[in-house]
Amino acid sequence: MNGSPASVVEAAFRHYRSQDREAALPLYADDFTFNSPQDDHIDRTAFFERCFPTADHFTDYRILHIVAVDEELVLAHYEYAPVTGGRYRNIEAITVRDGRIREVRVFFGGTV
């Protein structure tokens, strides 16, 4: 895969929002892990079964910042409004190595 770590992360969010699983799959490493307060070290298969298909749970979803911290770590700060109401902000620490996402750690924020 080519592209900077930040561009890989931007593409992953874009494919998530459009629910383009076929375009998203090559962006994630085979040994990918996803961590959040609700998911503890789930693998790539579980992520694409449980987490990826959730884009329709939001009435609004926008990226506020995508910042490359170093050659592998990217921070993504986003805001979303679930269909159940409210508005929230989260941050994800995303490790990208060799053009593929290796790990995502989600830190839940509070209401906006």
Backbone atoms as SQL, in Angstrom:
CREATE TABLE atoms (id INTEGER PRIMARY KEY, chain TEXT, resi INTEGER, resn TEXT, atom TEXT, x REAL, y REAL, z REAL);
INSERT INTO atoms VALUES
  (1, 'A', 1, 'MET', 'N', 0.835, -1.180, 0.000),
  (2, 'A', 1, 'MET', 'CA', 0.000, 0.000, 0.000),
  (3, 'A', 1, 'MET', 'C', 0.882, 1.246, 0.000),
  (4, 'A', 2, 'ASN', 'N', 0.456, 2.225, -0.721),
  (5, 'A', 2, 'ASN', 'CA', 1.166, 3.495, -0.766),
  (6, 'A', 2, 'ASN', 'C', 0.382, 4.534, 0.010),
  (7, 'A', 3, 'GLY', 'N', 1.036, 5.619, 0.301),
  (8, 'A', 3, 'GLY', 'CA', 0.383, 6.721, 0.976),
  (9, 'A', 3, 'GLY', 'C', 0.896, 6.893, 2.389),
  (10, 'A', 4, 'SER', 'N', 0.738, 8.105, 2.877),
  (11, 'A', 4, 'SER', 'CA', 1.157, 8.412, 4.229),
  (12, 'A', 4, 'SER', 'C', 0.213, 7.746, 5.222),
  (13, 'A', 5, 'PRO', 'N', 0.664, 7.556, 6.463),
  (14, 'A', 5, 'PRO', 'CA', -0.243, 6.998, 7.467),
  (15, 'A', 5, 'PRO', 'C', -1.539, 7.804, 7.606),
  (16, 'A', 6, 'ALA', 'N', -1.451, 9.128, 7.559),
  (17, 'A', 6, 'ALA', 'CA', -2.663, 9.949, 7.664),
  (18, 'A', 6, 'ALA', 'C', -3.611, 9.708, 6.493),
  (19, 'A', 7, 'SER', 'N', -3.074, 9.540, 5.285),
  (20, 'A', 7, 'SER', 'CA', -3.946, 9.300, 4.126),
  (21, 'A', 7, 'SER', 'C', -4.598, 7.922, 4.204),
  (22, 'A', 8, 'VAL', 'N', -3.902, 6.941, 4.779),
  (23, 'A', 8, 'VAL', 'CA', -4.496, 5.611, 4.978),
  (24, 'A', 8, 'VAL', 'C', -5.675, 5.720, 5.949),
  (25, 'A', 9, 'VAL', 'N', -5.485, 6.460, 7.040),
  (26, 'A', 9, 'VAL', 'CA', -6.552, 6.647, 8.026),
  (27, 'A', 9, 'VAL', 'C', -7.735, 7.401, 7.407),
  (28, 'A', 10, 'GLU', 'N', -7.461, 8.449, 6.652),
  (29, 'A', 10, 'GLU', 'CA', -8.532, 9.191, 5.984),
  (30, 'A', 10, 'GLU', 'C', -9.336, 8.272, 5.071),
  (31, 'A', 11, 'ALA', 'N', -8.651, 7.434, 4.313),
  (32, 'A', 11, 'ALA', 'CA', -9.335, 6.498, 3.415),
  (33, 'A', 11, 'ALA', 'C', -10.176, 5.503, 4.208),
  (34, 'A', 12, 'ALA', 'N', -9.647, 5.010, 5.330),
  (35, 'A', 12, 'ALA', 'CA', -10.400, 4.054, 6.148),
  (36, 'A', 12, 'ALA', 'C', -11.695, 4.672, 6.667),
  (37, 'A', 13, 'PHE', 'N', -11.645, 5.907, 7.143),
  (38, 'A', 13, 'PHE', 'CA', -12.862, 6.582, 7.598),
  (39, 'A', 13, 'PHE', 'C', -13.837, 6.804, 6.440),
  (40, 'A', 14, 'ARG', 'N', -13.323, 7.195, 5.293),
  (41, 'A', 14, 'ARG', 'CA', -14.177, 7.411, 4.115),
  (42, 'A', 14, 'ARG', 'C', -14.891, 6.119, 3.711),
  (43, 'A', 15, 'HIS', 'N', -14.166, 5.004, 3.706),
  (44, 'A', 15, 'HIS', 'CA', -14.772, 3.719, 3.336),
  (45, 'A', 15, 'HIS', 'C', -15.772, 3.242, 4.389),
  (46, 'A', 16, 'TYR', 'N', -15.494, 3.547, 5.650),
  (47, 'A', 16, 'TYR', 'CA', -16.446, 3.218, 6.721),
  (48, 'A', 16, 'TYR', 'C', -17.757, 3.971, 6.502),
  (49, 'A', 17, 'ARG', 'N', -17.659, 5.274, 6.271),
  (50, 'A', 17, 'ARG', 'CA', -18.877, 6.080, 6.105),
  (51, 'A', 17, 'ARG', 'C', -19.689, 5.633, 4.882),
  (52, 'A', 18, 'SER', 'N', -19.021, 5.249, 3.813),
  (53, 'A', 18, 'SER', 'CA', -19.725, 4.799, 2.605),
  (54, 'A', 18, 'SER', 'C', -20.038, 3.310, 2.640),
  (55, 'A', 19, 'GLN', 'N', -19.565, 2.636, 3.686),
  (56, 'A', 19, 'GLN', 'CA', -19.750, 1.198, 3.864),
  (57, 'A', 19, 'GLN', 'C', -19.191, 0.387, 2.694),
  (58, 'A', 20, 'ASP', 'N', -18.035, 0.821, 2.205),
  (59, 'A', 20, 'ASP', 'CA', -17.352, 0.122, 1.121),
  (60, 'A', 20, 'ASP', 'C', -16.342, -0.857, 1.725),
  (61, 'A', 21, 'ARG', 'N', -16.848, -1.987, 2.132),
  (62, 'A', 21, 'ARG', 'CA', -16.026, -3.009, 2.799),
  (63, 'A', 21, 'ARG', 'C', -14.890, -3.500, 1.903),
  (64, 'A', 22, 'GLU', 'N', -15.158, -3.703, 0.631),
  (65, 'A', 22, 'GLU', 'CA', -14.137, -4.219, -0.288),
  (66, 'A', 22, 'GLU', 'C', -12.970, -3.249, -0.420),
  (67, 'A', 23, 'ALA', 'N', -13.253, -1.949, -0.415),
  (68, 'A', 23, 'ALA', 'CA', -12.173, -0.954, -0.482),
  (69, 'A', 23, 'ALA', 'C', -11.446, -0.849, 0.855),
  (70, 'A', 24, 'ALA', 'N', -12.153, -1.055, 1.954),
  (71, 'A', 24, 'ALA', 'CA', -11.560, -0.918, 3.286),
  (72, 'A', 24, 'ALA', 'C', -10.666, -2.098, 3.652),
  (73, 'A', 25, 'LEU', 'N', -11.060, -3.300, 3.317),
  (74, 'A', 25, 'LEU', 'CA', -10.325, -4.503, 3.744),
  (75, 'A', 25, 'LEU', 'C', -8.819, -4.445, 3.504),
  (76, 'A', 26, 'PRO', 'N', -8.355, -4.027, 2.325),
  (77, 'A', 26, 'PRO', 'CA', -6.901, -4.012, 2.100),
  (78, 'A', 26, 'PRO', 'C', -6.147, -2.997, 2.963),
  (79, 'A', 27, 'LEU', 'N', -6.855, -2.070, 3.598),
  (80, 'A', 27, 'LEU', 'CA', -6.196, -1.070, 4.441),
  (81, 'A', 27, 'LEU', 'C', -5.844, -1.617, 5.819),
  (82, 'A', 28, 'TYR', 'N', -6.398, -2.769, 6.189),
  (83, 'A', 28, 'TYR', 'CA', -6.219, -3.343, 7.519),
  (84, 'A', 28, 'TYR', 'C', -5.321, -4.573, 7.447),
  (85, 'A', 29, 'ALA', 'N', -4.300, -4.604, 8.291),
  (86, 'A', 29, 'ALA', 'CA', -3.356, -5.720, 8.330),
  (87, 'A', 29, 'ALA', 'C', -4.046, -6.994, 8.803),
  (88, 'A', 30, 'ASP', 'N', -3.516, -8.117, 8.413),
  (89, 'A', 30, 'ASP', 'CA', -4.071, -9.409, 8.828),
  (90, 'A', 30, 'ASP', 'C', -4.036, -9.574, 10.343),
  (91, 'A', 31, 'ASP', 'N', -3.026, -8.977, 11.008),
  (92, 'A', 31, 'ASP', 'CA', -2.912, -9.091, 12.460),
  (93, 'A', 31, 'ASP', 'C', -3.497, -7.870, 13.194),
  (94, 'A', 32, 'PHE', 'N', -4.385, -7.163, 12.546),
  (95, 'A', 32, 'PHE', 'CA', -5.036, -5.969, 13.093),
  (96, 'A', 32, 'PHE', 'C', -5.760, -6.273, 14.413),
  (97, 'A', 33, 'THR', 'N', -5.683, -5.312, 15.355),
  (98, 'A', 33, 'THR', 'CA', -6.472, -5.396, 16.587),
  (99, 'A', 33, 'THR', 'C', -7.177, -4.068, 16.824),
  (100, 'A', 34, 'PHE', 'N', -8.374, -4.178, 17.393),
  (101, 'A', 34, 'PHE', 'CA', -9.217, -3.023, 17.688),
  (102, 'A', 34, 'PHE', 'C', -9.538, -3.041, 19.172),
  (103, 'A', 35, 'ASN', 'N', -9.346, -1.890, 19.807),
  (104, 'A', 35, 'ASN', 'CA', -9.586, -1.755, 21.241),
  (105, 'A', 35, 'ASN', 'C', -10.462, -0.544, 21.505),
  (106, 'A', 36, 'SER', 'N', -11.468, -0.732, 22.319),
  (107, 'A', 36, 'SER', 'CA', -12.301, 0.367, 22.792),
  (108, 'A', 36, 'SER', 'C', -12.829, -0.037, 24.160),
  (109, 'A', 37, 'PRO', 'N', -13.497, 0.881, 24.859),
  (110, 'A', 37, 'PRO', 'CA', -14.101, 0.467, 26.134),
  (111, 'A', 37, 'PRO', 'C', -15.121, -0.663, 25.977),
  (112, 'A', 38, 'GLN', 'N', -15.603, -0.895, 24.755),
  (113, 'A', 38, 'GLN', 'CA', -16.582, -1.961, 24.515),
  (114, 'A', 38, 'GLN', 'C', -15.979, -3.205, 23.853),
  (115, 'A', 39, 'ASP', 'N', -14.800, -3.084, 23.306),
  (116, 'A', 39, 'ASP', 'CA', -14.169, -4.183, 22.569),
  (117, 'A', 39, 'ASP', 'C', -12.716, -4.296, 22.999),
  (118, 'A', 40, 'ASP', 'N', -12.339, -5.437, 23.555),
  (119, 'A', 40, 'ASP', 'CA', -10.983, -5.615, 24.053),
  (120, 'A', 40, 'ASP', 'C', -10.170, -6.489, 23.110),
  (121, 'A', 41, 'HIS', 'N', -9.314, -5.871, 22.335),
  (122, 'A', 41, 'HIS', 'CA', -8.404, -6.566, 21.428),
  (123, 'A', 41, 'HIS', 'C', -9.130, -7.534, 20.488),
  (124, 'A', 42, 'ILE', 'N', -10.144, -7.032, 19.791),
  (125, 'A', 42, 'ILE', 'CA', -10.797, -7.897, 18.808),
  (126, 'A', 42, 'ILE', 'C', -9.960, -7.897, 17.529),
  (127, 'A', 43, 'ASP', 'N', -10.064, -8.973, 16.776),
  (128, 'A', 43, 'ASP', 'CA', -9.260, -9.109, 15.568),
  (129, 'A', 43, 'ASP', 'C', -9.969, -8.505, 14.355),
  (130, 'A', 44, 'ARG', 'N', -9.317, -8.591, 13.228),
  (131, 'A', 44, 'ARG', 'CA', -9.814, -7.999, 11.975),
  (132, 'A', 44, 'ARG', 'C', -11.187, -8.559, 11.607),
  (133, 'A', 45, 'THR', 'N', -11.357, -9.867, 11.714),
  (134, 'A', 45, 'THR', 'CA', -12.638, -10.488, 11.367),
  (135, 'A', 45, 'THR', 'C', -13.758, -9.969, 12.249),
  (136, 'A', 46, 'ALA', 'N', -13.537, -9.938, 13.554),
  (137, 'A', 46, 'ALA', 'CA', -14.559, -9.444, 14.488),
  (138, 'A', 46, 'ALA', 'C', -14.847, -7.968, 14.246),
  (139, 'A', 47, 'PHE', 'N', -13.816, -7.176, 13.947),
  (140, 'A', 47, 'PHE', 'CA', -14.007, -5.756, 13.661),
  (141, 'A', 47, 'PHE', 'C', -14.933, -5.567, 12.460),
  (142, 'A', 48, 'PHE', 'N', -14.685, -6.303, 11.391),
  (143, 'A', 48, 'PHE', 'CA', -15.511, -6.142, 10.191),
  (144, 'A', 48, 'PHE', 'C', -16.908, -6.733, 10.364),
  (145, 'A', 49, 'GLU', 'N', -17.089, -7.643, 11.295),
  (146, 'A', 49, 'GLU', 'CA', -18.428, -8.181, 11.583),
  (147, 'A', 49, 'GLU', 'C', -19.220, -7.285, 12.527),
  (148, 'A', 50, 'ARG', 'N', -18.560, -6.760, 13.568),
  (149, 'A', 50, 'ARG', 'CA', -19.249, -6.012, 14.627),
  (150, 'A', 50, 'ARG', 'C', -19.227, -4.507, 14.462),
  (151, 'A', 51, 'CYS', 'N', -18.078, -3.961, 14.130),
  (152, 'A', 51, 'CYS', 'CA', -17.890, -2.510, 14.175),
  (153, 'A', 51, 'CYS', 'C', -18.081, -1.826, 12.825),
  (154, 'A', 52, 'PHE', 'N', -17.547, -2.402, 11.772),
  (155, 'A', 52, 'PHE', 'CA', -17.600, -1.747, 10.467),
  (156, 'A', 52, 'PHE', 'C', -19.027, -1.487, 9.986),
  (157, 'A', 53, 'PRO', 'N', -19.981, -2.385, 10.197),
  (158, 'A', 53, 'PRO', 'CA', -21.330, -2.157, 9.647),
  (159, 'A', 53, 'PRO', 'C', -22.197, -1.168, 10.433),
  (160, 'A', 54, 'THR', 'N', -21.620, -0.328, 11.275),
  (161, 'A', 54, 'THR', 'CA', -22.418, 0.536, 12.152),
  (162, 'A', 54, 'THR', 'C', -22.621, 1.959, 11.643),
  (163, 'A', 55, 'ALA', 'N', -22.203, 2.271, 10.450),
  (164, 'A', 55, 'ALA', 'CA', -22.288, 3.652, 9.958),
  (165, 'A', 55, 'ALA', 'C', -23.714, 4.198, 9.963),
  (166, 'A', 56, 'ASP', 'N', -24.690, 3.327, 9.832),
  (167, 'A', 56, 'ASP', 'CA', -26.083, 3.807, 9.819),
  (168, 'A', 56, 'ASP', 'C', -26.614, 4.113, 11.219),
  (169, 'A', 57, 'HIS', 'N', -25.796, 3.954, 12.241),
  (170, 'A', 57, 'HIS', 'CA', -26.196, 4.273, 13.610),
  (171, 'A', 57, 'HIS', 'C', -26.050, 5.758, 13.913),
  (172, 'A', 58, 'PHE', 'N', -25.578, 6.537, 12.926),
  (173, 'A', 58, 'PHE', 'CA', -25.303, 7.956, 13.135),
  (174, 'A', 58, 'PHE', 'C', -26.095, 8.830, 12.163),
  (175, 'A', 59, 'THR', 'N', -26.606, 9.950, 12.673),
  (176, 'A', 59, 'THR', 'CA', -27.258, 10.926, 11.798),
  (177, 'A', 59, 'THR', 'C', -26.244, 11.922, 11.267),
  (178, 'A', 60, 'ASP', 'N', -25.134, 12.072, 11.984),
  (179, 'A', 60, 'ASP', 'CA', -24.069, 12.978, 11.564),
  (180, 'A', 60, 'ASP', 'C', -22.752, 12.387, 12.056),
  (181, 'A', 61, 'TYR', 'N', -21.719, 12.533, 11.246),
  (182, 'A', 61, 'TYR', 'CA', -20.402, 11.990, 11.592),
  (183, 'A', 61, 'TYR', 'C', -19.386, 12.818, 10.836),
  (184, 'A', 62, 'ARG', 'N', -18.503, 13.494, 11.555),
  (185, 'A', 62, 'ARG', 'CA', -17.504, 14.293, 10.852),
  (186, 'A', 62, 'ARG', 'C', -16.160, 14.236, 11.546),
  (187, 'A', 63, 'ILE', 'N', -15.130, 14.209, 10.723),
  (188, 'A', 63, 'ILE', 'CA', -13.758, 14.215, 11.201),
  (189, 'A', 63, 'ILE', 'C', -13.397, 15.655, 11.542),
  (190, 'A', 64, 'LEU', 'N', -12.889, 15.864, 12.738),
  (191, 'A', 64, 'LEU', 'CA', -12.445, 17.195, 13.146),
  (192, 'A', 64, 'LEU', 'C', -10.949, 17.379, 12.872),
  (193, 'A', 65, 'HIS', 'N', -10.141, 16.352, 13.182),
  (194, 'A', 65, 'HIS', 'CA', -8.697, 16.411, 12.958),
  (195, 'A', 65, 'HIS', 'C', -8.157, 15.014, 12.682),
  (196, 'A', 66, 'ILE', 'N', -7.228, 14.952, 11.771),
  (197, 'A', 66, 'ILE', 'CA', -6.402, 13.755, 11.594),
  (198, 'A', 66, 'ILE', 'C', -4.968, 14.246, 11.603),
  (199, 'A', 67, 'VAL', 'N', -4.209, 13.794, 12.613),
  (200, 'A', 67, 'VAL', 'CA', -2.865, 14.317, 12.841),
  (201, 'A', 67, 'VAL', 'C', -1.873, 13.153, 12.915),
  (202, 'A', 68, 'ALA', 'N', -0.853, 13.216, 12.083),
  (203, 'A', 68, 'ALA', 'CA', 0.236, 12.238, 12.164),
  (204, 'A', 68, 'ALA', 'C', 1.170, 12.668, 13.287),
  (205, 'A', 69, 'VAL', 'N', 1.324, 11.827, 14.283),
  (206, 'A', 69, 'VAL', 'CA', 2.187, 12.118, 15.420),
  (207, 'A', 69, 'VAL', 'C', 3.640, 11.774, 15.086),
  (208, 'A', 70, 'ASP', 'N', 3.828, 10.641, 14.421),
  (209, 'A', 70, 'ASP', 'CA', 5.150, 10.230, 13.965),
  (210, 'A', 70, 'ASP', 'C', 4.966, 9.381, 12.709),
  (211, 'A', 71, 'GLU', 'N', 5.966, 8.555, 12.370),
  (212, 'A', 71, 'GLU', 'CA', 5.886, 7.786, 11.112),
  (213, 'A', 71, 'GLU', 'C', 4.887, 6.642, 11.150),
  (214, 'A', 72, 'GLU', 'N', 4.320, 6.330, 12.333),
  (215, 'A', 72, 'GLU', 'CA', 3.341, 5.244, 12.435),
  (216, 'A', 72, 'GLU', 'C', 2.043, 5.640, 13.119),
  (217, 'A', 73, 'LEU', 'N', 2.088, 6.566, 14.058),
  (218, 'A', 73, 'LEU', 'CA', 0.919, 6.884, 14.883),
  (219, 'A', 73, 'LEU', 'C', 0.145, 8.065, 14.321),
  (220, 'A', 74, 'VAL', 'N', -1.165, 7.855, 14.163),
  (221, 'A', 74, 'VAL', 'CA', -2.075, 8.901, 13.696),
  (222, 'A', 74, 'VAL', 'C', -3.184, 9.044, 14.730),
  (223, 'A', 75, 'LEU', 'N', -3.509, 10.287, 15.076),
  (224, 'A', 75, 'LEU', 'CA', -4.643, 10.552, 15.962),
  (225, 'A', 75, 'LEU', 'C', -5.791, 11.086, 15.128),
  (226, 'A', 76, 'ALA', 'N', -6.955, 10.507, 15.336),
  (227, 'A', 76, 'ALA', 'CA', -8.169, 10.952, 14.649),
  (228, 'A', 76, 'ALA', 'C', -9.164, 11.430, 15.698),
  (229, 'A', 77, 'HIS', 'N', -9.627, 12.661, 15.550),
  (230, 'A', 77, 'HIS', 'CA', -10.590, 13.270, 16.459),
  (231, 'A', 77, 'HIS', 'C', -11.855, 13.502, 15.644),
  (232, 'A', 78, 'TYR', 'N', -12.967, 12.959, 16.099),
  (233, 'A', 78, 'TYR', 'CA', -14.197, 13.070, 15.320),
  (234, 'A', 78, 'TYR', 'C', -15.392, 13.318, 16.222),
  (235, 'A', 79, 'GLU', 'N', -16.446, 13.808, 15.596),
  (236, 'A', 79, 'GLU', 'CA', -17.692, 14.110, 16.292),
  (237, 'A', 79, 'GLU', 'C', -18.816, 13.350, 15.591),
  (238, 'A', 80, 'TYR', 'N', -19.746, 12.845, 16.384),
  (239, 'A', 80, 'TYR', 'CA', -20.841, 12.086, 15.796),
  (240, 'A', 80, 'TYR', 'C', -22.123, 12.281, 16.598),
  (241, 'A', 81, 'ALA', 'N', -23.233, 12.059, 15.914),
  (242, 'A', 81, 'ALA', 'CA', -24.548, 12.131, 16.539),
  (243, 'A', 81, 'ALA', 'C', -25.253, 10.809, 16.275),
  (244, 'A', 82, 'PRO', 'N', -25.427, 9.979, 17.313),
  (245, 'A', 82, 'PRO', 'CA', -26.135, 8.711, 17.109),
  (246, 'A', 82, 'PRO', 'C', -27.624, 8.956, 16.848),
  (247, 'A', 83, 'VAL', 'N', -28.262, 8.003, 16.197),
  (248, 'A', 83, 'VAL', 'CA', -29.695, 8.131, 15.910),
  (249, 'A', 83, 'VAL', 'C', -30.513, 8.199, 17.191),
  (250, 'A', 84, 'THR', 'N', -29.945, 7.760, 18.298),
  (251, 'A', 84, 'THR', 'CA', -30.645, 7.787, 19.588),
  (252, 'A', 84, 'THR', 'C', -30.588, 9.157, 20.258),
  (253, 'A', 85, 'GLY', 'N', -29.845, 10.106, 19.652),
  (254, 'A', 85, 'GLY', 'CA', -29.760, 11.457, 20.188),
  (255, 'A', 85, 'GLY', 'C', -28.416, 11.761, 20.807),
  (256, 'A', 86, 'GLY', 'N', -28.179, 13.037, 21.031),
  (257, 'A', 86, 'GLY', 'CA', -26.924, 13.491, 21.612),
  (258, 'A', 86, 'GLY', 'C', -25.871, 13.731, 20.561),
  (259, 'A', 87, 'ARG', 'N', -24.753, 14.249, 21.014),
  (260, 'A', 87, 'ARG', 'CA', -23.598, 14.504, 20.147),
  (261, 'A', 87, 'ARG', 'C', -22.365, 14.237, 20.988),
  (262, 'A', 88, 'TYR', 'N', -21.391, 13.518, 20.419),
  (263, 'A', 88, 'TYR', 'CA', -20.217, 13.060, 21.152),
  (264, 'A', 88, 'TYR', 'C', -18.953, 13.281, 20.339),
  (265, 'A', 89, 'ARG', 'N', -17.818, 13.265, 21.039),
  (266, 'A', 89, 'ARG', 'CA', -16.518, 13.328, 20.377),
  (267, 'A', 89, 'ARG', 'C', -15.628, 12.225, 20.931),
  (268, 'A', 90, 'ASN', 'N', -14.894, 11.558, 20.042),
  (269, 'A', 90, 'ASN', 'CA', -13.943, 10.515, 20.403),
  (270, 'A', 90, 'ASN', 'C', -12.596, 10.824, 19.775),
  (271, 'A', 91, 'ILE', 'N', -11.582, 10.159, 20.294),
  (272, 'A', 91, 'ILE', 'CA', -10.253, 10.188, 19.687),
  (273, 'A', 91, 'ILE', 'C', -9.811, 8.745, 19.478),
  (274, 'A', 92, 'GLU', 'N', -9.202, 8.484, 18.344),
  (275, 'A', 92, 'GLU', 'CA', -8.621, 7.177, 18.067),
  (276, 'A', 92, 'GLU', 'C', -7.123, 7.340, 17.846),
  (277, 'A', 93, 'ALA', 'N', -6.355, 6.467, 18.482),
  (278, 'A', 93, 'ALA', 'CA', -4.914, 6.369, 18.237),
  (279, 'A', 93, 'ALA', 'C', -4.735, 5.177, 17.303),
  (280, 'A', 94, 'ILE', 'N', -4.263, 5.455, 16.105),
  (281, 'A', 94, 'ILE', 'CA', -4.221, 4.448, 15.044),
  (282, 'A', 94, 'ILE', 'C', -2.773, 4.234, 14.609),
  (283, 'A', 95, 'THR', 'N', -2.332, 2.979, 14.675),
  (284, 'A', 95, 'THR', 'CA', -0.981, 2.626, 14.240),
  (285, 'A', 95, 'THR', 'C', -1.050, 2.124, 12.804),
  (286, 'A', 96, 'VAL', 'N', -0.277, 2.769, 11.928),
  (287, 'A', 96, 'VAL', 'CA', -0.193, 2.385, 10.519),
  (288, 'A', 96, 'VAL', 'C', 1.255, 2.022, 10.230),
  (289, 'A', 97, 'ARG', 'N', 1.451, 0.820, 9.732),
  (290, 'A', 97, 'ARG', 'CA', 2.803, 0.360, 9.403),
  (291, 'A', 97, 'ARG', 'C', 2.760, -0.286, 8.024),
  (292, 'A', 98, 'ASP', 'N', 3.701, 0.089, 7.174),
  (293, 'A', 98, 'ASP', 'CA', 3.778, -0.454, 5.809),
  (294, 'A', 98, 'ASP', 'C', 2.474, -0.241, 5.053),
  (295, 'A', 99, 'GLY', 'N', 1.831, 0.899, 5.285),
  (296, 'A', 99, 'GLY', 'CA', 0.632, 1.259, 4.539),
  (297, 'A', 99, 'GLY', 'C', -0.645, 0.572, 4.978),
  (298, 'A', 100, 'ARG', 'N', -0.600, -0.146, 6.104),
  (299, 'A', 100, 'ARG', 'CA', -1.785, -0.856, 6.580),
  (300, 'A', 100, 'ARG', 'C', -2.027, -0.551, 8.062),
  (301, 'A', 101, 'ILE', 'N', -3.280, -0.483, 8.430),
  (302, 'A', 101, 'ILE', 'CA', -3.650, -0.203, 9.813),
  (303, 'A', 101, 'ILE', 'C', -3.417, -1.463, 10.638),
  (304, 'A', 102, 'ARG', 'N', -2.601, -1.333, 11.687),
  (305, 'A', 102, 'ARG', 'CA', -2.248, -2.464, 12.547),
  (306, 'A', 102, 'ARG', 'C', -3.069, -2.486, 13.824),
  (307, 'A', 103, 'GLU', 'N', -3.359, -1.285, 14.356),
  (308, 'A', 103, 'GLU', 'CA', -4.083, -1.229, 15.631),
  (309, 'A', 103, 'GLU', 'C', -4.878, 0.058, 15.716),
  (310, 'A', 104, 'VAL', 'N', -6.054, -0.041, 16.318),
  (311, 'A', 104, 'VAL', 'CA', -6.879, 1.124, 16.643),
  (312, 'A', 104, 'VAL', 'C', -7.218, 1.051, 18.123),
  (313, 'A', 105, 'ARG', 'N', -6.979, 2.162, 18.811),
  (314, 'A', 105, 'ARG', 'CA', -7.385, 2.300, 20.221),
  (315, 'A', 105, 'ARG', 'C', -8.330, 3.490, 20.288),
  (316, 'A', 106, 'VAL', 'N', -9.571, 3.233, 20.682),
  (317, 'A', 106, 'VAL', 'CA', -10.595, 4.266, 20.765),
  (318, 'A', 106, 'VAL', 'C', -10.714, 4.769, 22.198),
  (319, 'A', 107, 'PHE', 'N', -10.719, 6.087, 22.338),
  (320, 'A', 107, 'PHE', 'CA', -10.919, 6.732, 23.623),
  (321, 'A', 107, 'PHE', 'C', -12.213, 7.521, 23.545),
  (322, 'A', 108, 'PHE', 'N', -13.230, 7.091, 24.265),
  (323, 'A', 108, 'PHE', 'CA', -14.531, 7.743, 24.227),
  (324, 'A', 108, 'PHE', 'C', -14.475, 9.090, 24.913),
  (325, 'A', 109, 'GLY', 'N', -15.077, 10.073, 24.281),
  (326, 'A', 109, 'GLY', 'CA', -15.208, 11.395, 24.869),
  (327, 'A', 109, 'GLY', 'C', -16.614, 11.550, 25.446),
  (328, 'A', 110, 'GLY', 'N', -16.859, 12.697, 25.958),
  (329, 'A', 110, 'GLY', 'CA', -18.176, 12.973, 26.518),
  (330, 'A', 110, 'GLY', 'C', -19.077, 13.653, 25.512),
  (331, 'A', 111, 'THR', 'N', -20.197, 14.088, 26.008),
  (332, 'A', 111, 'THR', 'CA', -21.138, 14.796, 25.150),
  (333, 'A', 111, 'THR', 'C', -20.589, 16.182, 24.821),
  (334, 'A', 112, 'VAL', 'N', -21.020, 16.680, 23.696),
  (335, 'A', 112, 'VAL', 'CA', -20.586, 18.007, 23.237),
  (336, 'A', 112, 'VAL', 'C', -21.611, 19.025, 23.656);
